[in-house]
Amino acid sequence: MNLRTWLHNAVIDLRVTDILVAIFTVVLAIVAYLQYRELHSGGEDTKKLISHAQHSADAADRSTKAAETSALAASSFSKSAKAIVVGLNTATDKMQVAVKESVSWRRALEILSESPTISLELIAERG
């Protein structure tokens, strides 16, 4: 049997099931191709999502570092403010003492100018 006869017999002997199997195979090939295209484009979308997520993570990291720097600056400012308050309180206390001493010396001078006897007593008290 030669090739021509075999092909002729194959075409004539086609059954409905053979035709259906052939059609189904073509449909499967088309579906497989469409799935491949969808998976490929989905992979590209996934790469884009990963890239955007990385950019977001980098931005969050920069924001965290900026917040840490701000917190350190606020802490330093707070410590400086506390030191200033302590210094002002100390200066205020010293000024109050100086004012009291000044008032006391002023009274003593007034008394001295009025009575020389009391003046000697005050001088002895003050030492």
MMTF fields as JSON, N, C-alpha, C and O atoms, coordinates in Angstrom:
{
  "mmtfVersion": "1.0.0",
  "mmtfProducer": "UNKNOWN",
  "numBonds": 507,
  "numAtoms": 508,
  "numGroups": 127,
  "numChains": 1,
  "numModels": 1,
  "chainsPerModel": [1],
  "groupsPerChain": [127],
  "chainIdList": ["A"],
  "bondAtomList": [4, 2, 8, 6, 12, 10, 16, 14, 20, 18, 24, 22, 28, 26, 32, 30, 36, 34, 40, 38, 44, 42, 48, 46, 52, 50, 56, 54, 60, 58, 64, 62, 68, 66, 72, 70, 76, 74, 80, 78, 84, 82, 88, 86, 92, 90, 96, 94, 100, 98, 104, 102, 108, 106, 112, 110, 116, 114, 120, 118, 124, 122, 128, 126, 132, 130, 136, 134, 140, 138, 144, 142, 148, 146, 152, 150, 156, 154, 160, 158, 164, 162, 168, 166, 172, 170, 176, 174, 180, 178, 184, 182, 188, 186, 192, 190, 196, 194, 200, 198, 204, 202, 208, 206, 212, 210, 216, 214, 220, 218, 224, 222, 228, 226, 232, 230, 236, 234, 240, 238, 244, 242, 248, 246, 252, 250, 256, 254, 260, 258, 264, 262, 268, 266, 272, 270, 276, 274, 280, 278, 284, 282, 288, 286, 292, 290, 296, 294, 300, 298, 304, 302, 308, 306, 312, 310, 316, 314, 320, 318, 324, 322, 328, 326, 332, 330, 336, 334, 340, 338, 344, 342, 348, 346, 352, 350, 356, 354, 360, 358, 364, 362, 368, 366, 372, 370, 376, 374, 380, 378, 384, 382, 388, 386, 392, 390, 396, 394, 400, 398, 404, 402, 408, 406, 412, 410, 416, 414, 420, 418, 424, 422, 428, 426, 432, 430, 436, 434, 440, 438, 444, 442, 448, 446, 452, 450, 456, 454, 460, 458, 464, 462, 468, 466, 472, 470, 476, 474, 480, 478, 484, 482, 488, 486, 492, 490, 496, 494, 500, 498, 504, 502],
  "bondOrderList": [1, 1, 1, 1, 1, 1, 1, 1, 1, 1, 1, 1, 1, 1, 1, 1, 1, 1, 1, 1, 1, 1, 1, 1, 1, 1, 1, 1, 1, 1, 1, 1, 1, 1, 1, 1, 1, 1, 1, 1, 1, 1, 1, 1, 1, 1, 1, 1, 1, 1, 1, 1, 1, 1, 1, 1, 1, 1, 1, 1, 1, 1, 1, 1, 1, 1, 1, 1, 1, 1, 1, 1, 1, 1, 1, 1, 1, 1, 1, 1, 1, 1, 1, 1, 1, 1, 1, 1, 1, 1, 1, 1, 1, 1, 1, 1, 1, 1, 1, 1, 1, 1, 1, 1, 1, 1, 1, 1, 1, 1, 1, 1, 1, 1, 1, 1, 1, 1, 1, 1, 1, 1, 1, 1, 1, 1],
  "groupList": [{"groupName": "MET", "atomNameList": ["N", "CA", "C", "O"], "elementList": ["N", "C", "C", "O"], "formalChargeList": [0, 0, 0, 0], "bondAtomList": [1, 0, 2, 1, 3, 2], "bondOrderList": [1, 1, 2], "singleLetterCode": "M", "chemCompType": "L-PEPTIDE LINKING"}, {"groupName": "ASN", "atomNameList": ["N", "CA", "C", "O"], "elementList": ["N", "C", "C", "O"], "formalChargeList": [0, 0, 0, 0], "bondAtomList": [1, 0, 2, 1, 3, 2], "bondOrderList": [1, 1, 2], "singleLetterCode": "N", "chemCompType": "L-PEPTIDE LINKING"}, {"groupName": "LEU", "atomNameList": ["N", "CA", "C", "O"], "elementList": ["N", "C", "C", "O"], "formalChargeList": [0, 0, 0, 0], "bondAtomList": [1, 0, 2, 1, 3, 2], "bondOrderList": [1, 1, 2], "singleLetterCode": "L", "chemCompType": "L-PEPTIDE LINKING"}, {"groupName": "ARG", "atomNameList": ["N", "CA", "C", "O"], "elementList": ["N", "C", "C", "O"], "formalChargeList": [0, 0, 0, 0], "bondAtomList": [1, 0, 2, 1, 3, 2], "bondOrderList": [1, 1, 2], "singleLetterCode": "R", "chemCompType": "L-PEPTIDE LINKING"}, {"groupName": "THR", "atomNameList": ["N", "CA", "C", "O"], "elementList": ["N", "C", "C", "O"], "formalChargeList": [0, 0, 0, 0], "bondAtomList": [1, 0, 2, 1, 3, 2], "bondOrderList": [1, 1, 2], "singleLetterCode": "T", "chemCompType": "L-PEPTIDE LINKING"}, {"groupName": "TRP", "atomNameList": ["N", "CA", "C", "O"], "elementList": ["N", "C", "C", "O"], "formalChargeList": [0, 0, 0, 0], "bondAtomList": [1, 0, 2, 1, 3, 2], "bondOrderList": [1, 1, 2], "singleLetterCode": "W", "chemCompType": "L-PEPTIDE LINKING"}, {"groupName": "HIS", "atomNameList": ["N", "CA", "C", "O"], "elementList": ["N", "C", "C", "O"], "formalChargeList": [0, 0, 0, 0], "bondAtomList": [1, 0, 2, 1, 3, 2], "bondOrderList": [1, 1, 2], "singleLetterCode": "H", "chemCompType": "L-PEPTIDE LINKING"}, {"groupName": "ALA", "atomNameList": ["N", "CA", "C", "O"], "elementList": ["N", "C", "C", "O"], "formalChargeList": [0, 0, 0, 0], "bondAtomList": [1, 0, 2, 1, 3, 2], "bondOrderList": [1, 1, 2], "singleLetterCode": "A", "chemCompType": "L-PEPTIDE LINKING"}, {"groupName": "VAL", "atomNameList": ["N", "CA", "C", "O"], "elementList": ["N", "C", "C", "O"], "formalChargeList": [0, 0, 0, 0], "bondAtomList": [1, 0, 2, 1, 3, 2], "bondOrderList": [1, 1, 2], "singleLetterCode": "V", "chemCompType": "L-PEPTIDE LINKING"}, {"groupName": "ILE", "atomNameList": ["N", "CA", "C", "O"], "elementList": ["N", "C", "C", "O"], "formalChargeList": [0, 0, 0, 0], "bondAtomList": [1, 0, 2, 1, 3, 2], "bondOrderList": [1, 1, 2], "singleLetterCode": "I", "chemCompType": "L-PEPTIDE LINKING"}, {"groupName": "ASP", "atomNameList": ["N", "CA", "C", "O"], "elementList": ["N", "C", "C", "O"], "formalChargeList": [0, 0, 0, 0], "bondAtomList": [1, 0, 2, 1, 3, 2], "bondOrderList": [1, 1, 2], "singleLetterCode": "D", "chemCompType": "L-PEPTIDE LINKING"}, {"groupName": "PHE", "atomNameList": ["N", "CA", "C", "O"], "elementList": ["N", "C", "C", "O"], "formalChargeList": [0, 0, 0, 0], "bondAtomList": [1, 0, 2, 1, 3, 2], "bondOrderList": [1, 1, 2], "singleLetterCode": "F", "chemCompType": "L-PEPTIDE LINKING"}, {"groupName": "TYR", "atomNameList": ["N", "CA", "C", "O"], "elementList": ["N", "C", "C", "O"], "formalChargeList": [0, 0, 0, 0], "bondAtomList": [1, 0, 2, 1, 3, 2], "bondOrderList": [1, 1, 2], "singleLetterCode": "Y", "chemCompType": "L-PEPTIDE LINKING"}, {"groupName": "GLN", "atomNameList": ["N", "CA", "C", "O"], "elementList": ["N", "C", "C", "O"], "formalChargeList": [0, 0, 0, 0], "bondAtomList": [1, 0, 2, 1, 3, 2], "bondOrderList": [1, 1, 2], "singleLetterCode": "Q", "chemCompType": "L-PEPTIDE LINKING"}, {"groupName": "GLU", "atomNameList": ["N", "CA", "C", "O"], "elementList": ["N", "C", "C", "O"], "formalChargeList": [0, 0, 0, 0], "bondAtomList": [1, 0, 2, 1, 3, 2], "bondOrderList": [1, 1, 2], "singleLetterCode": "E", "chemCompType": "L-PEPTIDE LINKING"}, {"groupName": "SER", "atomNameList": ["N", "CA", "C", "O"], "elementList": ["N", "C", "C", "O"], "formalChargeList": [0, 0, 0, 0], "bondAtomList": [1, 0, 2, 1, 3, 2], "bondOrderList": [1, 1, 2], "singleLetterCode": "S", "chemCompType": "L-PEPTIDE LINKING"}, {"groupName": "GLY", "atomNameList": ["N", "CA", "C", "O"], "elementList": ["N", "C", "C", "O"], "formalChargeList": [0, 0, 0, 0], "bondAtomList": [1, 0, 2, 1, 3, 2], "bondOrderList": [1, 1, 2], "singleLetterCode": "G", "chemCompType": "PEPTIDE LINKING"}, {"groupName": "LYS", "atomNameList": ["N", "CA", "C", "O"], "elementList": ["N", "C", "C", "O"], "formalChargeList": [0, 0, 0, 0], "bondAtomList": [1, 0, 2, 1, 3, 2], "bondOrderList": [1, 1, 2], "singleLetterCode": "K", "chemCompType": "L-PEPTIDE LINKING"}, {"groupName": "PRO", "atomNameList": ["N", "CA", "C", "O"], "elementList": ["N", "C", "C", "O"], "formalChargeList": [0, 0, 0, 0], "bondAtomList": [1, 0, 2, 1, 3, 2], "bondOrderList": [1, 1, 2], "singleLetterCode": "P", "chemCompType": "L-PEPTIDE LINKING"}],
  "groupTypeList": [0, 1, 2, 3, 4, 5, 2, 6, 1, 7, 8, 9, 10, 2, 3, 8, 4, 10, 9, 2, 8, 7, 9, 11, 4, 8, 8, 2, 7, 9, 8, 7, 12, 2, 13, 12, 3, 14, 2, 6, 15, 16, 16, 14, 10, 4, 17, 17, 2, 9, 15, 6, 7, 13, 6, 15, 7, 10, 7, 7, 10, 3, 15, 4, 17, 7, 7, 14, 4, 15, 7, 2, 7, 7, 15, 15, 11, 15, 17, 15, 7, 17, 7, 9, 8, 8, 16, 2, 1, 4, 7, 4, 10, 17, 0, 13, 8, 7, 8, 17, 14, 15, 8, 15, 5, 3, 3, 7, 2, 14, 9, 2, 15, 14, 15, 18, 4, 9, 15, 2, 14, 2, 9, 7, 14, 3, 16],
  "groupIdList": [1, 2, 3, 4, 5, 6, 7, 8, 9, 10, 11, 12, 13, 14, 15, 16, 17, 18, 19, 20, 21, 22, 23, 24, 25, 26, 27, 28, 29, 30, 31, 32, 33, 34, 35, 36, 37, 38, 39, 40, 41, 42, 43, 44, 45, 46, 47, 48, 49, 50, 51, 52, 53, 54, 55, 56, 57, 58, 59, 60, 61, 62, 63, 64, 65, 66, 67, 68, 69, 70, 71, 72, 73, 74, 75, 76, 77, 78, 79, 80, 81, 82, 83, 84, 85, 86, 87, 88, 89, 90, 91, 92, 93, 94, 95, 96, 97, 98, 99, 100, 101, 102, 103, 104, 105, 106, 107, 108, 109, 110, 111, 112, 113, 114, 115, 116, 117, 118, 119, 120, 121, 122, 123, 124, 125, 126, 127],
  "secStructList": [7, 7, 2, 2, 2, 2, 2, 2, 2, 2, 2, 2, 6, 7, 7, 2, 2, 2, 2, 2, 2, 2, 2, 2, 2, 2, 2, 2, 2, 2, 2, 2, 2, 2, 2, 2, 2, 2, 2, 2, 2, 2, 2, 2, 2, 2, 2, 2, 2, 2, 2, 2, 2, 2, 2, 2, 2, 2, 2, 2, 2, 2, 2, 2, 2, 2, 2, 2, 2, 2, 2, 2, 2, 2, 2, 2, 2, 2, 2, 2, 2, 2, 2, 2, 2, 2, 2, 2, 2, 2, 2, 2, 2, 2, 2, 2, 2, 2, 2, 2, 2, 2, 2, 2, 2, 2, 2, 2, 2, 2, 2, 2, 2, 2, 7, 2, 2, 2, 2, 2, 2, 2, 2, 2, 2, 2, 7],
  "xCoordList": [0.846, 0.0, 0.908, 1.841, 0.609, 1.417, 0.767, -0.336, 1.473, 1.04, -0.265, -1.136, -0.398, -1.6, -2.83, -3.875, -2.729, -3.839, -4.168, -5.329, -3.13, -3.358, -4.08, -5.013, -3.667, -4.331, -5.77, -6.665, -5.999, -7.345, -8.243, -9.38, -7.719, -8.494, -8.72, -9.776, -7.739, -7.865, -8.948, -9.723, -9.022, -10.029, -11.406, -12.36, -11.539, -12.839, -13.297, -14.49, -12.357, -12.72, -12.905, -13.07, -12.876, -13.056, -14.4, -15.432, -14.344, -15.575, -15.918, -15.084, -17.074, -17.526, -16.671, -16.33, -16.326, -15.518, -14.138, -13.58, -13.591, -12.284, -12.363, -11.469, -13.408, -13.577, -13.759, -13.181, -14.559, -14.787, -13.49, -13.225, -12.692, -11.423, -10.501, -9.816, -10.483, -9.648, -10.104, -9.275, -11.408, -11.946, -11.632, -11.206, -11.852, -11.579, -10.1, -9.777, -9.21, -7.775, -7.444, -6.651, -8.032, -7.808, -8.338, -7.682, -9.525, -10.095, -9.176, -8.933, -8.669, -7.756, -6.478, -5.964, -5.986, -4.785, -5.059, -4.22, -6.226, -6.588, -6.729, -6.228, -7.402, -7.581, -6.221, -5.98, -5.344, -4.016, -3.252, -2.578, -3.358, -2.685, -3.246, -2.48, -4.559, -5.172, -4.76, -4.519, -4.681, -4.233, -2.776, -2.407, -1.97, -0.566, -0.463, 0.288, -1.217, -1.187, -1.646, -1.059, -2.689, -3.199, -2.176, -1.955, -1.558, -0.536, 0.656, 1.202, 1.056, 2.187, 1.875, 2.7, 0.698, 0.336, 0.135, 0.431, -0.363, -0.495, 0.861, 1.003, 1.851, 3.212, 3.766, 4.454, 3.471, 3.908, 3.236, 3.875, 1.942, 1.23, 1.828, 1.953, 2.193, 2.793, 4.127, 4.435, 4.914, 6.187, 5.957, 6.686, 4.942, 4.623, 4.193, 4.607, 3.364, 2.918, 4.1, 4.165, 5.022, 6.204, 7.021, 7.498, 7.18, 7.942, 7.277, 7.953, 5.965, 5.249, 5.313, 5.444, 5.222, 5.322, 6.709, 6.833, 7.747, 9.112, 9.254, 9.874, 8.672, 8.725, 7.988, 8.442, 6.853, 6.099, 6.893, 6.909, 7.546, 8.357, 9.521, 9.842, 10.15, 11.248, 10.751, 11.415, 9.587, 9.017, 8.686, 8.919, 8.152, 7.843, 9.121, 9.136, 10.184, 11.464, 12.0, 12.473, 11.925, 12.372, 11.525, 12.042, 10.239, 9.339, 9.667, 9.631, 9.987, 10.357, 11.637, 11.732, 12.617, 13.882, 13.661, 14.264, 12.795, 12.503, 11.81, 12.102, 10.897, 10.208, 11.187, 11.084, 12.133, 13.135, 13.998, 14.303, 14.384, 15.18, 14.395, 14.939, 13.121, 12.277, 12.142, 12.163, 12.006, 11.891, 13.171, 13.116, 14.319, 15.591, 15.712, 16.157, 15.313, 15.372, 14.437, 14.796, 13.246, 12.297, 12.842, 12.675, 13.488, 14.074, 15.181, 15.258, 16.033, 17.108, 16.528, 17.011, 15.501, 14.857, 14.263, 14.379, 13.63, 13.033, 14.097, 13.904, 15.218, 16.31, 16.848, 17.128, 16.994, 17.487, 16.497, 16.896, 15.222, 14.202, 14.221, 14.092, 14.38, 14.445, 15.664, 15.576, 16.793, 18.008, 17.804, 18.256, 17.134, 16.867, 15.967, 16.201, 14.936, 14.022, 14.772, 14.574, 15.638, 16.43, 17.31, 17.402, 17.947, 18.796, 18.003, 18.461, 16.832, 15.988, 15.522, 15.486, 15.167, 14.755, 15.905, 15.697, 17.105, 18.272, 18.519, 18.772, 18.446, 18.657, 17.583, 17.878, 16.354, 15.26, 15.488, 15.305, 15.891, 16.184, 17.292, 17.192, 18.337, 19.457, 19.026, 19.463, 18.165, 17.677, 16.805, 16.869, 15.994, 15.155, 16.023, 15.748, 17.064, 17.977, 18.641, 18.753, 19.077, 19.739, 18.784, 19.184, 17.531, 16.545, 16.317, 16.26, 16.187, 15.991, 17.18, 17.01, 18.381, 19.578, 19.639, 20.044, 19.237, 19.248, 18.272, 18.589, 17.084, 16.083, 16.595, 16.434, 17.204, 17.742, 18.829, 18.845, 19.733, 20.796, 20.212, 20.707, 19.176, 18.554, 17.958, 18.128, 17.259, 16.706, 17.822, 17.736, 18.871, 19.992, 20.583, 20.928, 20.704, 21.244, 20.309, 20.756, 19.023, 18.066, 18.178, 18.162, 18.292, 18.417, 19.724, 19.769, 20.78, 22.084, 22.048, 22.644, 21.341, 21.297, 20.471, 20.686, 19.554, 18.717, 19.364, 19.227, 20.055, 20.584, 21.945, 22.045, 23.002, 24.34, 24.48, 25.295, 23.75, 23.863, 23.345, 23.969, 22.213, 21.641, 22.537, 22.639, 23.19, 24.069, 25.168, 25.487, 25.727, 26.805, 26.269, 26.956, 25.05, 24.456, 24.21, 24.491, 23.692, 23.436, 24.722, 24.777, 25.749, 27.025, 27.56, 28.136, 27.372, 27.83, 27.03, 27.586, 25.711, 24.869, 25.269, 25.323, 25.536, 25.85, 27.234, 27.535, 28.035, 29.329, 30.315, 31.46],
  "yCoordList": [-1.148, 0.0, 1.233, 1.348, 2.116, 3.319, 4.443, 4.293, 5.551, 6.671, 7.263, 7.624, 7.359, 7.952, 7.108, 7.661, 5.87, 4.982, 5.038, 5.042, 5.08, 5.141, 6.425, 6.379, 7.595, 8.863, 8.841, 9.333, 8.288, 8.209, 7.385, 7.762, 6.271, 5.413, 6.102, 5.936, 6.864, 7.544, 8.611, 8.755, 9.359, 10.401, 9.772, 10.296, 8.709, 8.053, 7.397, 7.386, 6.853, 6.137, 7.047, 6.559, 8.347, 9.244, 8.984, 8.856, 8.913, 8.71, 10.023, 10.925, 10.123, 11.308, 11.511, 12.644, 10.437, 10.56, 11.106, 11.889, 10.708, 11.232, 12.739, 13.486, 13.17, 14.594, 15.368, 16.439, 14.819, 15.484, 15.576, 16.593, 14.513, 14.533, 15.597, 16.307, 15.708, 16.708, 18.125, 18.979, 18.372, 19.688, 20.0, 21.104, 19.004, 19.196, 19.515, 20.349, 18.877, 19.12, 20.553, 21.211, 21.047, 22.421, 23.4, 24.391, 23.11, 23.981, 24.003, 25.062, 22.838, 22.769, 23.582, 24.249, 23.518, 24.276, 25.782, 26.536, 26.212, 27.639, 28.069, 29.126, 27.265, 27.583, 27.641, 28.528, 26.703, 26.689, 27.956, 28.542, 28.374, 29.6, 30.813, 31.663, 30.904, 32.023, 32.037, 33.102, 30.877, 30.793, 31.236, 31.922, 30.836, 31.247, 32.772, 33.367, 33.403, 34.861, 35.525, 36.517, 34.984, 35.552, 35.403, 36.338, 34.247, 34.031, 34.952, 35.501, 35.122, 35.984, 37.438, 38.1, 37.933, 39.318, 39.438, 40.486, 38.386, 38.4, 38.476, 39.125, 37.827, 37.902, 39.309, 39.764, 40.003, 41.394, 42.277, 43.148, 42.041, 42.808, 42.537, 43.447, 41.288, 40.935, 41.647, 42.125, 41.721, 42.445, 43.919, 44.506, 44.518, 45.919, 46.088, 47.039, 45.168, 45.248, 45.144, 45.865, 44.253, 44.092, 45.374, 45.809, 45.977, 47.221, 48.337, 49.07, 48.463, 49.498, 49.231, 50.164, 47.976, 47.642, 47.995, 48.47, 47.769, 48.119, 49.633, 50.105, 50.391, 51.852, 52.324, 53.234, 51.697, 52.067, 51.743, 52.528, 50.601, 50.215, 51.192, 51.565, 51.606, 52.578, 53.915, 54.539, 54.345, 55.602, 55.496, 56.44, 54.366, 54.172, 54.179, 54.702, 53.603, 53.593, 55.016, 55.394, 55.799, 57.195, 57.982, 58.812, 57.716, 58.404, 58.03, 58.881, 56.762, 56.31, 56.995, 57.438, 57.081, 57.736, 59.214, 59.754, 59.876, 61.289, 61.453, 62.395, 60.541, 60.62, 60.401, 61.06, 59.485, 59.251, 60.501, 60.87, 61.142, 62.369, 63.467, 64.192, 63.58, 64.576, 64.284, 65.202, 63.017, 62.633, 62.98, 63.467, 62.731, 63.077, 64.594, 65.065, 65.339, 66.8, 67.295, 68.189, 66.715, 67.116, 66.776, 67.544, 65.632, 65.235, 66.202, 66.614, 66.563, 67.526, 68.872, 69.505, 69.311, 70.579, 70.529, 71.487, 69.412, 69.256, 69.328, 69.985, 68.649, 68.69, 70.107, 70.551, 70.821, 72.198, 73.089, 73.928, 72.901, 73.708, 73.446, 74.377, 72.184, 71.853, 72.507, 73.025, 72.483, 73.113, 74.62, 75.213, 75.235, 76.674, 76.977, 77.94, 76.154, 76.364, 76.241, 77.047, 75.227, 75.06, 76.291, 76.792, 76.771, 77.956, 79.19, 79.98, 79.359, 80.503, 80.411, 81.413, 79.202, 79.03, 79.365, 80.019, 78.919, 79.219, 80.724, 81.289, 81.372, 82.817, 83.554, 84.538, 83.091, 83.717, 83.589, 84.548, 82.394, 82.199, 83.131, 83.732, 83.253, 84.133, 85.591, 86.356, 85.976, 87.352, 87.631, 88.717, 86.66, 86.858, 87.041, 87.893, 86.233, 86.371, 87.748, 88.415, 88.165, 89.465, 90.602, 91.561, 90.5, 91.534, 91.596, 92.68, 90.425, 90.397, 91.027, 91.806, 90.685, 91.271, 92.768, 93.528, 93.188, 94.603, 95.367, 96.44, 94.806, 95.441, 95.484, 96.489, 94.406, 94.348, 95.387, 96.061, 95.536, 96.545, 97.952, 98.867, 98.126, 99.459, 99.856, 100.987, 98.915, 99.194, 99.518, 100.444, 98.703, 98.932, 100.318, 100.991, 100.755, 102.092, 103.189, 104.221, 102.954, 103.945, 104.06, 105.153, 102.906, 102.91, 103.557, 104.317, 103.267, 103.866, 105.381, 106.095, 105.841, 107.289, 107.954, 109.13, 107.253, 107.822, 107.738, 108.665, 106.663, 106.495, 105.832, 104.688, 106.509, 105.936, 104.764, 103.882, 104.698, 103.609, 102.309, 101.256, 102.4, 101.202, 100.754, 99.562, 101.723, 101.402, 100.458, 99.5, 100.706, 99.832, 98.446, 97.449, 98.376, 97.075, 96.284, 95.087, 96.949, 96.275, 95.798, 94.701, 96.611, 96.225, 94.997, 94.101, 94.96, 93.81, 92.563, 91.467, 92.73, 91.591, 91.049, 89.835, 91.917, 91.517, 90.931, 90.162, 91.292, 90.708, 91.14, 90.691],
  "zCoordList": [0.0, 0.0, 0.0, 0.795, -0.892, -0.963, -0.14, 0.385, -0.045, 0.797, 0.293, 1.084, -1.013, -1.573, -1.23, -0.89, -1.307, -0.997, 0.49, 0.898, 1.259, 2.714, 3.098, 3.899, 2.538, 2.82, 2.328, 3.015, 1.175, 0.631, 1.547, 1.83, 1.996, 2.906, 4.264, 4.874, 4.728, 6.022, 5.951, 6.897, 4.863, 4.716, 4.601, 5.176, 3.907, 3.723, 5.019, 5.324, 5.777, 6.995, 8.225, 9.343, 8.011, 9.158, 9.807, 9.148, 11.094, 11.859, 12.565, 12.639, 13.053, 13.778, 15.023, 15.364, 15.693, 16.909, 16.578, 17.347, 15.459, 15.061, 14.813, 15.212, 14.171, 13.891, 15.205, 15.387, 16.106, 17.392, 18.208, 18.849, 18.18, 18.897, 18.301, 19.037, 16.999, 16.343, 16.719, 17.03, 16.69, 17.047, 18.52, 18.86, 19.374, 20.801, 21.029, 21.876, 20.3, 20.431, 20.025, 20.699, 18.945, 18.503, 19.566, 19.886, 20.105, 21.15, 22.374, 22.952, 22.765, 23.908, 23.648, 24.546, 22.437, 22.1, 22.2, 22.693, 21.735, 21.812, 23.272, 23.656, 24.083, 25.507, 26.211, 27.03, 25.893, 26.503, 26.146, 26.993, 24.891, 24.467, 25.212, 25.667, 25.342, 26.059, 27.536, 28.103, 28.145, 29.54, 29.674, 30.627, 28.718, 28.73, 28.685, 29.458, 27.781, 27.668, 28.963, 29.395, 29.579, 30.833, 31.951, 32.72, 32.044, 33.072, 32.85, 33.807, 31.616, 31.3, 31.682, 32.312, 31.306, 31.658, 33.169, 33.742, 33.824, 35.284, 35.957, 36.993, 35.385, 35.92, 35.837, 36.751, 34.743, 34.593, 35.651, 36.241, 35.881, 36.912, 38.293, 39.113, 38.539, 39.826, 40.002, 41.094, 38.945, 39.022, 39.34, 40.14, 38.714, 38.994, 40.448, 41.111, 40.947, 42.34, 43.303, 44.299, 42.999, 43.848, 43.851, 44.899, 42.684, 42.577, 43.384, 44.106, 43.263, 44.017, 45.518, 46.31, 45.906, 47.335, 47.867, 48.996, 47.071, 47.488, 47.654, 48.606, 46.715, 46.825, 48.083, 48.776, 48.363, 49.572, 50.827, 51.776, 50.836, 51.995, 52.179, 53.307, 51.081, 51.164, 51.716, 52.544, 51.252, 51.738, 53.228, 53.983, 53.646, 55.07, 55.902, 57.016, 55.368, 56.082, 56.231, 57.303, 55.162, 55.243, 56.242, 56.989, 56.246, 57.177, 58.621, 59.509, 58.853, 60.195, 60.657, 61.802, 59.768, 60.124, 60.425, 61.352, 59.643, 59.891, 61.246, 61.984, 61.573, 62.865, 64.015, 65.049, 63.843, 64.877, 65.084, 66.218, 63.99, 64.082, 64.793, 65.625, 64.458, 65.116, 66.605, 67.425, 66.954, 68.367, 69.123, 70.252, 68.503, 69.149, 69.339, 70.385, 68.325, 68.427, 69.531, 70.297, 69.61, 70.658, 72.036, 72.984, 72.144, 73.435, 73.837, 74.994, 72.892, 73.174, 73.57, 74.509, 72.864, 73.192, 74.597, 75.362, 74.93, 76.257, 77.348, 78.371, 77.124, 78.113, 78.259, 79.372, 77.146, 77.194, 77.947, 78.754, 77.678, 78.35, 79.858, 80.653, 80.246, 81.676, 82.322, 83.435, 81.63, 82.165, 82.311, 83.29, 81.357, 81.432, 82.624, 83.355, 82.819, 83.951, 85.27, 86.179, 85.376, 86.6, 86.825, 87.945, 85.778, 85.885, 86.29, 87.116, 85.721, 86.082, 87.534, 88.249, 87.96, 89.36, 90.315, 91.337, 89.981, 90.816, 90.852, 91.916, 89.692, 89.626, 90.417, 91.095, 90.337, 91.081, 92.583, 93.333, 93.012, 94.442, 94.907, 95.976, 94.117, 94.497, 94.527, 95.387, 93.585, 93.566, 94.783, 95.359, 95.175, 96.367, 97.611, 98.456, 97.707, 98.842, 98.807, 99.836, 97.631, 97.507, 97.869, 98.529, 97.443, 97.762, 99.27, 99.85, 99.904, 101.363, 102.078, 103.015, 101.631, 102.248, 102.011, 102.891, 100.823, 100.497, 101.375, 101.889, 101.543, 102.401, 103.834, 104.528, 104.268, 105.627, 105.827, 106.857, 104.876, 104.973, 104.897, 105.555, 104.109, 104.008, 105.354, 105.811, 105.983, 107.312, 108.308, 109.115, 108.202, 109.12, 108.91, 109.881, 107.673, 107.402, 107.902, 108.403, 107.761, 108.267, 109.785, 110.352, 110.415, 111.88, 112.286, 113.254, 111.561, 111.882, 111.786, 112.593, 110.789, 110.618, 111.716, 112.009, 112.318, 113.363, 114.738, 115.536, 115.026, 116.382, 116.337, 115.893, 116.781, 116.765, 117.721, 117.451, 118.802, 119.772, 119.179, 119.309, 118.537, 117.901, 116.768, 116.476, 116.127, 115.015, 115.46, 114.755, 116.573, 117.086, 117.402, 117.18, 117.919, 118.215, 116.92, 116.861, 115.896, 114.609, 113.976, 113.42, 114.055, 113.47, 114.2, 113.582, 115.487, 116.27, 115.889, 115.818, 115.64, 115.261, 113.881, 113.679, 112.972, 111.599, 111.488, 110.575, 112.39, 112.53, 111.558, 111.598]
}
